[in-house]
Amino acid sequence: MSTSGPNPWRVFSVAKLLRNPPSPPPELIDGFLRKRDRAVLAAPRSSGKSWFVMQLAEQLARGAGDFLGFPVNQPSNVLIVHGETTSAFSAQRWQMLTGGDAPQGLFETYGPYGVEVIERRVSHWDHDAKETISDRIYHTRWHGDLELLIDGLEIDVLIIDPWATFFRGDENSNNETEQALAHIAALQQKYGLTVVIVHHFGKQFGKQRGSETEDSWRGASRLADWASLRITLTPSKPADHQSRNDARRRATVSFLTRGAPIDDIEITRDAVTQRWSRVDGNAVARSKVQSVHDLCRAAGGWSSTKVAAKALGVAQGTAKRLLEQCQQAGLIAQRRGPRGAIAWFPYVSIQPHLPSPEKGGGTWQ
């Protein structure tokens, strides 16, 4: 096949690739974050995302222990570019997070760093079309010499918090977002950086049923597409008689990665230190089962799964699953009524000689 000019496409043999596969980048945090990853953390406002990335930065700089249950493998030099806080507030946060013992490789800046994208239109006369053609040209420029800091401090991990103050362009424009990210990618390629960007949810958060969590991210979709690791932090909704602040100390973290999948986790934030920690999934399941048993016992049993679902405030299928989990734990027993309905009663309090409630007998207390 002949071409009129140089071919920009590079073609690789899959057979050769599999015979000699490239080594994967080293893991900074097992099962969570690799060197040269492009991670974006998105969350609503006032949901603890800055606490999240500050804790992440501290743990990466220490190079030991774990972050939310994921083991940290090696120390890294970490730089946080702050856009929504001051040194005074930051000092208070670090004191709470670290107890005054910060690792040496942890750095932050409040300088006027950012990337600006300017769109310009250039018109020219097209002789073939015999009309004036208007083209868009994007000019990108840095504010502040961020590369100087990265090079001088030998930074391994760059955290930008948040994207909204760092990116000085139209965040709804995929073209402008692409231009800004290209400059970050160039720094990443040159210095082998791992990049973590903090992003906000848009106004549609919580309004779209059945949508993916990433659909709630604000602005152009190019930022999400650029990421090799998408992290979404969704705070819990306030329960009855619970303040919004208390509810937001508990959240779900969901992941979407180009590599091996990562299961969603539940996390909770300490009211004093503000450190996030992983909630034991087994403990949560045991707590739910115990709550169902306690409610069942207080009600004297439920005459059907439908009645149980109404008492629990859940769908009938969910109620059936919870009741069966209680039965497997030995806390609840079932008995089929005369019309085929399954009645549920606390196992420890069943007295078989009593008639069932459906026949006008008592309840199992």
C-alpha positions in Angstrom: 0.0 0.0 0.0 1.4 3.4 -0.9 0.8 6.7 0.7 1.4 10.2 -0.4 3.1 11.2 2.8 4.4 9.9 6.2 1.9 7.7 8.0 1.3 9.0 11.6 -0.2 5.6 12.7 2.0 3.2 14.6 0.9 -0.5 14.4 1.9 -3.1 17.1 1.6 -6.8 17.0 -0.5 -8.2 19.8 1.3 -11.5 19.6 4.7 -9.8 20.2 3.1 -7.7 23.0 1.9 -10.7 24.8 5.3 -12.5 24.4 7.0 -9.5 26.0 4.5 -7.4 27.9 5.6 -4.2 29.5 6.0 -4.1 33.3 3.0 -2.4 35.0 3.8 0.8 36.9 4.6 0.3 40.6 1.8 0.5 43.1 2.1 3.4 45.5 -0.9 2.0 47.4 -1.8 -1.6 46.9 -5.0 -2.1 44.9 -5.7 1.7 44.8 -3.1 4.0 43.3 -0.2 3.4 40.9 2.7 5.6 39.8 1.7 7.9 36.9 -2.0 7.3 37.5 -4.4 10.1 36.6 -7.0 10.1 39.4 -10.0 12.4 39.8 -11.9 12.6 43.1 -15.4 14.1 42.8 -17.8 14.9 45.6 -20.4 17.5 46.6 -19.4 20.6 48.5 -18.6 20.3 52.2 -18.4 16.5 52.0 -14.9 16.1 53.4 -13.1 15.7 50.0 -10.3 18.0 51.1 -9.8 16.0 54.3 -9.7 13.0 52.1 -6.9 14.2 49.8 -4.9 15.7 52.7 -5.0 12.4 54.5 -4.1 10.7 51.3 -1.1 13.0 50.8 0.1 12.5 54.4 -0.1 8.7 54.1 1.8 8.8 50.7 4.5 11.0 52.2 4.9 8.6 55.2 5.2 5.6 52.8 3.9 3.2 55.5 0.7 2.1 57.1 -2.5 2.1 55.1 -5.0 4.4 53.5 -8.6 3.3 54.1 -7.4 -0.2 54.4 -5.2 -0.2 51.3 -1.5 -0.8 52.2 1.0 2.0 51.4 4.1 0.7 49.7 6.7 3.4 49.5 7.3 7.1 50.5 6.6 9.8 48.0 7.2 13.5 47.8 3.7 15.0 47.6 2.7 18.6 46.6 -0.9 19.9 47.2 -1.9 23.0 45.2 -4.6 24.6 47.4 -7.2 26.8 45.7 -9.9 27.2 48.5 -8.0 27.5 51.7 -5.3 29.6 53.5 -2.1 28.7 55.3 -3.9 29.4 58.7 -6.8 27.0 58.0 -4.4 24.5 56.5 -2.2 24.5 59.6 -5.3 23.8 61.8 -6.3 20.9 59.5 -2.8 19.4 59.6 -2.7 19.6 63.3 -6.0 17.7 63.6 -5.0 15.1 61.0 -1.4 14.5 62.1 -1.4 15.5 65.8 1.6 17.8 64.9 3.7 15.0 63.4 3.9 15.7 59.6 6.2 13.7 57.3 9.2 15.4 55.6 8.0 14.8 52.0 4.7 16.6 52.3 4.5 20.0 50.6 1.7 22.5 49.8 1.4 25.8 47.9 -1.2 28.6 47.8 0.5 30.4 44.9 -1.3 31.8 41.9 -0.9 28.5 40.0 -3.3 27.6 37.3 -3.8 27.0 33.6 -5.8 29.4 31.4 -7.3 28.6 28.0 -8.2 31.4 25.7 -10.3 30.8 22.6 -9.7 32.9 19.6 -11.4 32.9 16.2 -9.3 33.4 13.1 -10.9 34.0 9.7 -9.4 33.4 6.3 -10.6 33.3 2.7 -11.0 29.8 1.2 -10.3 30.2 -2.5 -11.8 26.7 -3.3 -15.0 27.3 -1.4 -15.0 31.0 -2.3 -16.0 32.0 1.2 -14.6 33.1 4.5 -13.8 30.3 6.9 -13.7 30.9 10.6 -11.5 28.6 12.8 -11.2 28.3 16.5 -7.7 28.5 17.9 -6.9 27.8 21.6 -4.1 29.5 23.4 -3.0 28.0 26.7 -0.8 29.6 29.3 0.3 28.9 32.8 0.0 31.2 35.8 2.9 30.6 38.1 5.9 28.3 37.4 4.5 25.0 38.8 7.1 23.0 36.9 9.8 24.8 38.9 8.3 23.5 42.1 7.9 20.0 40.8 11.4 19.8 39.6 13.0 21.5 42.6 11.2 19.4 45.2 11.4 16.2 43.2 7.6 15.8 43.4 6.2 12.3 42.8 2.5 13.0 43.4 0.7 16.3 42.5 -2.7 17.0 44.1 -4.8 19.8 42.7 -7.6 20.9 45.0 -9.9 21.9 43.4 -10.0 21.9 39.6 -12.5 24.8 39.5 -9.9 27.3 40.8 -6.9 25.8 39.0 -8.5 25.7 35.5 -9.2 29.2 34.3 -11.3 28.4 31.3 -14.8 27.2 30.3 -15.2 24.0 32.3 -18.2 23.0 30.2 -16.0 23.0 27.0 -14.4 19.7 26.1 -12.0 21.5 23.8 -10.7 23.9 26.5 -10.6 21.2 29.1 -8.6 19.0 26.7 -6.1 21.8 26.2 -5.6 22.3 29.9 -5.2 18.6 30.6 -2.7 18.3 27.8 -0.3 20.6 29.7 -0.8 18.5 32.9 -0.1 15.4 30.9 3.1 16.9 29.6 4.3 17.5 33.1 3.2 14.0 34.1 5.2 12.5 31.2 8.3 14.5 31.9 8.5 13.9 35.6 6.7 10.5 36.0 4.0 12.2 38.2 1.0 10.7 39.7 -1.8 13.3 39.5 -4.9 13.6 41.7 -7.5 16.2 40.8 -10.3 17.2 43.2 -13.6 18.1 41.4 -17.1 19.1 42.4 -20.5 17.6 41.7 -22.9 19.6 39.5 -26.4 20.8 40.4 -27.9 17.6 39.0 -26.5 15.6 41.9 -29.2 13.3 43.4 -31.8 14.2 40.7 -31.1 11.5 38.2 -32.3 8.1 39.2 -30.5 5.1 37.9 -27.5 7.2 36.6 -23.9 6.5 37.3 -22.2 8.5 40.0 -19.8 10.0 37.4 -22.9 11.6 35.7 -23.1 14.0 38.7 -19.6 15.4 38.0 -19.7 19.1 37.0 -18.6 20.5 33.6 -17.2 18.8 30.5 -17.0 15.0 30.4 -13.4 15.2 29.1 -12.0 15.4 32.7 -13.7 12.1 33.6 -12.5 10.5 30.3 -8.9 11.7 31.0 -8.8 9.9 34.4 -7.4 6.4 34.7 -9.0 6.2 38.1 -12.3 7.9 39.0 -13.2 8.2 42.6 -16.6 9.4 43.7 -17.3 10.3 47.3 -21.1 10.3 48.0 -22.1 11.4 51.5 -24.9 9.7 53.4 -28.3 11.3 53.5 -29.4 12.6 56.9 -31.6 10.2 58.8 -34.4 11.3 61.1 -33.2 13.6 63.9 -29.7 13.7 62.4 -27.9 16.8 61.3 -26.4 17.2 57.9 -22.9 17.5 59.4 -23.3 14.2 61.2 -24.6 12.5 58.1 -21.7 13.8 56.0 -19.2 12.1 58.3 -20.3 8.9 56.6 -19.9 8.3 52.9 -19.7 5.7 50.1 -16.5 5.7 47.9 -17.0 4.2 44.5 -14.3 3.6 42.0 -14.1 3.3 38.2 -10.7 2.3 36.9 -9.1 1.2 33.6 -7.3 -1.6 35.5 -8.6 -4.2 37.9 -12.0 -3.2 39.4 -12.1 -1.9 43.0 -15.1 -2.6 45.1 -17.0 0.3 46.6 -16.3 0.9 50.3 -18.1 2.7 53.2 -16.0 5.2 55.1 -16.6 7.3 58.3 -14.9 10.5 59.4 -13.8 11.0 63.0 -15.4 14.1 64.6 -12.1 15.1 66.4 -9.2 14.2 64.0 -11.3 14.4 60.8 -9.6 11.3 59.5 -11.5 9.0 57.3 -11.5 5.3 58.1 -13.0 2.3 56.4 -16.1 0.8 57.8 -16.0 -2.9 58.4 -18.5 -4.4 55.9 -19.1 -7.4 58.1 -19.8 -5.2 61.1 -22.3 -3.2 59.0 -24.1 -6.4 57.9 -24.2 -7.6 61.5 -25.6 -4.3 62.7 -28.4 -4.4 60.1 -29.3 -8.0 61.0 -29.4 -7.1 64.7 -31.6 -4.1 64.0 -34.1 -6.2 62.1 -34.2 -8.7 65.0 -34.8 -6.0 67.5 -37.6 -4.4 65.5 -39.2 -7.8 65.0 -39.0 -8.6 68.7 -40.5 -5.2 69.6 -43.4 -5.8 67.2 -44.0 -9.3 68.6 -43.3 -10.8 65.1 -44.6 -10.0 61.7 -47.5 -11.9 60.1 -46.0 -11.7 56.6 -43.0 -10.4 54.6 -45.2 -7.5 53.3 -45.9 -6.4 56.9 -42.2 -6.7 57.7 -41.3 -4.6 54.7 -43.7 -1.8 55.8 -42.3 -1.9 59.3 -38.7 -1.8 58.0 -39.5 0.9 55.5 -38.0 -1.0 52.6 -39.1 -2.9 49.5 -40.6 -6.3 50.0 -37.7 -8.0 48.2 -35.2 -6.2 50.4 -37.2 -7.1 53.5 -37.1 -10.8 52.4 -33.4 -10.7 52.0 -32.8 -9.1 55.4 -35.1 -11.5 57.1 -33.4 -14.5 55.5 -30.1 -13.1 56.7 -31.5 -12.9 60.2 -32.7 -16.5 59.9 -29.3 -17.7 58.9 -27.8 -15.9 61.9 -30.2 -17.8 64.2 -32.1 -14.6 65.3 -35.4 -15.1 63.5 -37.5 -18.1 62.5 -40.3 -18.3 60.0 -43.7 -20.1 60.0 -46.1 -20.5 57.2 -49.6 -19.3 57.9 -52.9 -20.9 56.8 -53.1 -18.8 53.6 -49.5 -19.4 52.6 -48.0 -16.2 54.0 -44.7 -16.6 55.8 -44.8 -15.2 59.3 -41.5 -14.1 61.0 -40.7 -14.2 64.7 -37.7 -13.8 67.0 -36.2 -17.3 67.3 -35.4 -17.2 71.0 -39.0 -16.3 71.9 -41.0 -18.8 69.9 -43.5 -20.9 71.9 -44.8 -23.5 69.5 -47.8 -24.4 71.6 -49.4 -21.0 71.1 -51.8 -20.5 68.2 -50.6 -18.2 65.5 -51.7 -14.5 65.4 -53.6 -15.2 62.2 -55.9 -17.4 64.3 -56.5 -14.9 67.0 -53.8 -16.2 69.4 -51.3 -14.1 71.2 -47.9 -13.0 69.9 -44.5 -14.4 70.6 -43.0 -12.1 73.3 
